[in-house]
Amino acid sequence: MPDNHSMPAKILFFGDTVGKPGRLVLLKAVPELREKYDPDFVIVNVENIAHGKGVTANALNELASLDIDVYTSGNHAFDKAEFSKRAFEITPNLIRPANYIGDFPGKGFVRAEKNGHNLLVMNLNATVFFEKQFPGQISSPFQAFDEIFSAQKKAGEIVFVDFHSEATSEKRAFGFYADGRASMVCGTHTHVATADWQILPKGEAFVSDAGMCGALNSVLGVPIQNSLEIFLGGKFSFEVEESNPIMVNALYAEIGADGRALKVEKIYKEYIL
């Protein structure tokens, strides 16, 4: 029988988890998909887990039974102020974008080891369309990747990147930039799953956006009418849509011993909670 080092590493990644419906649907979907795919590593983006914006320890505790290996985040990571900061201080497998400028708790990368496989997970925030929202607060994600890769990458380690970005052009550009070094790059943030999952020429499993885990009949997890107000001259009110069905968007990949992806598969399911 082959040893674990000769078997491909299997990674299951869930896109932006939005509020209570996102948390509840993961409690159903993760065990089901674990049984089907038998992943070595499960990674979940949780920047919207606490009522749609931010991360809190209480929200993460609701997922404790799932034994998630790594939690990634993005630009809303600290939207719950001190509650979010506390979550990063006490949750070692929760990371935030590594290229934030300033004094932020937590870190931008983390390692996981399981079944003879070693994984280095990075979280990076893009700059296109973010520079006006956060002037001077985000450095180049391309440079940040280079620095972390050069300083942290160990022999035989699989590199996974959650690239949190508005623009598909920046996501795809980064994907090709990291190809040959990263084994898997998953775009997040826009909540709408893209149809460009593929294995890039040098072996990287890539998708511009993995999509979200949240209410199907919503606008990025927000009630439809609330979102329409932005475009019809009304006043926007932020809420989380909780009506069924609740959708799950994920990406599954198998990575060979040489760090090159052997398979990448898009996962989409709907649940009635």
Secondary structure as GFF3:
##gff-version 3
##sequence-region A 1 273
A	DSSP	three_ten_helix	4	6	.	.	.	ID=ss1
A	DSSP	beta_strand	9	14	.	.	.	ID=ss2
A	DSSP	beta_strand	16	17	.	.	.	ID=ss3
A	DSSP	alpha_helix	19	37	.	.	.	ID=ss4
A	DSSP	beta_strand	41	45	.	.	.	ID=ss5
A	DSSP	alpha_helix	57	61	.	.	.	ID=ss6
A	DSSP	three_ten_helix	64	66	.	.	.	ID=ss7
A	DSSP	beta_strand	70	72	.	.	.	ID=ss8
A	DSSP	alpha_helix	81	90	.	.	.	ID=ss9
A	DSSP	beta_strand	109	114	.	.	.	ID=ss10
A	DSSP	beta_strand	117	125	.	.	.	ID=ss11
A	DSSP	alpha_helix	141	152	.	.	.	ID=ss12
A	DSSP	beta_strand	158	164	.	.	.	ID=ss13
A	DSSP	alpha_helix	168	178	.	.	.	ID=ss14
A	DSSP	beta_strand	184	188	.	.	.	ID=ss15
A	DSSP	beta_strand	198	199	.	.	.	ID=ss16
A	DSSP	beta_strand	205	207	.	.	.	ID=ss17
A	DSSP	beta_strand	212	215	.	.	.	ID=ss18
A	DSSP	alpha_helix	224	231	.	.	.	ID=ss19
A	DSSP	beta_strand	246	255	.	.	.	ID=ss20
A	DSSP	beta_strand	261	271	.	.	.	ID=ss21
###
